[in-house]
């Protein structure tokens, strides 16, 4: 990430007017940092799979804040996959850098500096379905499965694009491009 950022650094401050494909990961990280707070970090670390937990640890490493320390320490015994990243995130928060980690911290400092060059932008998040919406979502999913079992592919495709199922299965970029609207019944 450091090498890519250095190679294309002149484009960072021009986002979103100029978007450089090799910097896509920078843009995604900046979006994550813009949305990250203690509540989102807690959700990433404790309510999903190891992928989301690793993402949360990574974002906390890129934007270390004292308020994240307790959450990161809480997951430390359970987090073997991102243990190195987690250790680095905790060290970044504390400011206690082990001598053997100086090179990694120099790269991370460079990456953080480059991320700071990207202008801040809104990073809306979709609200998870409410407990009342989950049965409706499951009903829609079951209807899609039934249509597929009956080889009614066109019907299944139509159902996949409607309702709660269609709203929550839409990828984030499409949702954002379409205005980041909250779910409204009947769409």
C-alpha positions in Angstrom: 0.0 0.0 0.0 2.9 2.3 0.8 4.6 1.7 -2.5 1.4 2.2 -4.5 0.5 5.3 -2.6 3.9 6.8 -3.2 3.8 6.0 -6.9 0.3 7.6 -7.4 0.4 10.2 -4.6 -0.2 13.2 -6.8 -3.8 11.9 -7.4 -4.8 11.4 -3.8 -5.8 15.0 -3.1 -7.8 15.1 -6.4 -10.3 12.5 -5.2 -13.2 12.3 -6.1 -12.8 14.4 -9.3 -9.9 12.3 -10.4 -10.0 8.6 -9.4 -6.9 6.4 -10.1 -7.7 2.7 -10.2 -4.4 1.6 -8.4 -5.6 3.8 -5.5 -9.0 2.1 -5.1 -7.9 0.4 -1.9 -7.0 3.8 -0.5 -10.4 5.2 -1.3 -12.1 2.1 0.3 -9.9 2.6 3.4 -10.7 6.3 3.6 -14.4 5.5 3.3 -14.0 3.0 6.2 -12.1 5.5 8.3 -14.7 8.2 7.6 -17.5 5.8 8.9 -15.6 4.3 11.7 -16.6 5.0 15.3 -16.6 2.9 18.5 -20.1 1.5 17.7 -19.1 0.4 14.1 -15.8 -1.0 15.4 -17.7 -3.1 18.0 -20.1 -4.4 15.3 -17.2 -5.3 13.0 -15.3 -7.0 15.8 -18.1 -8.9 17.6 -21.2 -9.4 15.5 -19.9 -10.8 12.2 -17.3 -13.2 10.8 -13.5 -13.1 11.0 -13.5 -11.0 7.7 -15.3 -8.2 9.3 -13.2 -8.4 12.5 -10.0 -8.2 10.5 -11.5 -5.2 8.6 -12.2 -3.5 11.9 -8.7 -4.1 13.2 -7.2 -2.8 10.0 -9.3 0.4 10.1 -8.4 0.9 13.8 -4.8 0.5 12.8 -5.1 3.1 10.0 -7.0 5.5 12.3 -5.9 4.7 15.9 -7.9 6.3 18.6 -7.8 5.8 22.4 -11.5 5.0 22.4 -10.8 1.8 20.4 -8.3 0.3 22.8 -10.8 -1.4 25.1 -12.6 -3.1 22.1 -9.3 -4.2 20.6 -8.0 -5.6 23.9 -11.3 -7.5 24.4 -10.9 -9.3 21.1 -7.2 -10.0 21.5 -7.6 -13.5 23.0 -10.0 -14.5 20.3 -8.2 -13.0 17.3 -5.4 -15.2 15.9 -5.8 -14.4 12.2 -5.0 -10.6 12.5 -2.9 -10.9 15.7 0.0 -9.0 14.1 -2.3 -6.2 12.9 -4.1 -6.2 16.2 -0.8 -5.9 18.1 0.2 -3.0 15.8 -3.1 -1.3 16.3 -2.8 -1.4 20.0 0.8 -0.2 19.8 -0.3 2.7 17.6 -2.9 3.7 20.1 -0.4 3.5 23.0 2.5 5.0 21.2 4.8 2.2 22.4 6.5 0.9 19.3 8.6 -2.2 19.7 12.0 -1.8 18.1 11.4 -4.8 15.8 8.3 -3.0 14.4 9.9 0.3 13.5 9.9 -0.5 9.8 6.2 -1.4 9.8 5.3 1.7 11.7 7.3 3.9 9.3 5.2 2.4 6.4 2.0 2.8 8.4 2.8 6.4 9.2 3.4 7.0 5.5 0.1 5.4 4.5 -1.8 7.3 7.2 -0.2 10.5 5.9 -1.4 9.7 2.3 -4.9 8.8 3.5 -5.0 12.2 5.2 -4.4 13.8 1.7 -7.7 12.4 0.4 -10.4 14.9 1.0 -13.0 13.9 3.6 -16.3 12.8 2.0 -19.5 11.5 3.3 -19.5 7.7 4.0 -23.1 6.7 4.6 -23.9 3.3 5.9 -27.0 1.2 5.3 -28.9 0.5 8.4 -29.3 -3.2 9.2 -32.8 -4.6 8.9 -34.9 -4.1 12.0 -36.1 -7.1 14.0 -39.5 -6.5 12.5 -38.1 -6.6 8.9 -36.1 -9.8 9.2 -39.2 -12.2 8.8 -40.2 -10.3 5.7 -36.7 -10.6 4.3 -36.7 -14.3 5.0 -40.1 -14.6 3.4 -38.8 -12.8 0.2 -35.7 -15.1 0.2 -38.0 -18.2 0.5 -40.1 -17.0 -2.5 -36.9 -16.6 -4.5 -35.8 -20.1 -3.6 -39.2 -21.5 -4.5 -39.1 -19.8 -7.9 -35.6 -21.2 -8.6 -36.7 -24.7 -7.6 -39.5 -24.5 -10.1 -37.1 -23.3 -12.8 -38.9 -19.9 -13.0 -35.6 -18.0 -13.4 -37.1 -14.8 -14.7 -39.5 -14.6 -11.8 -36.6 -15.3 -9.4 -34.5 -12.5 -11.0 -37.4 -10.1 -10.7 -38.0 -11.0 -7.0 -34.3 -10.6 -6.3 -34.4 -7.0 -7.4 -37.4 -6.0 -5.2 -38.2 -5.5 -1.6 -35.9 -5.9 1.3 -34.0 -8.6 -0.4 -33.2 -6.4 -3.4 -32.3 -3.5 -1.2 -29.9 -5.4 1.0 -28.3 -7.5 -1.7 -27.5 -4.5 -3.8 -23.7 -3.9 -3.6 -22.6 -0.8 -1.7 -21.2 1.1 -4.7 -24.5 0.8 -6.6 -26.5 1.8 -3.5 -24.2 4.8 -3.0 -24.4 5.7 -6.7 -28.2 5.6 -6.5 -28.2 8.1 -3.7 -27.7 6.0 -0.5 -31.5 6.1 0.2 -32.8 4.3 3.3 -35.1 1.4 2.6 -38.7 2.3 1.7 -41.4 -0.3 1.5 -42.5 -1.0 -2.0 -39.2 -0.5 -3.8 
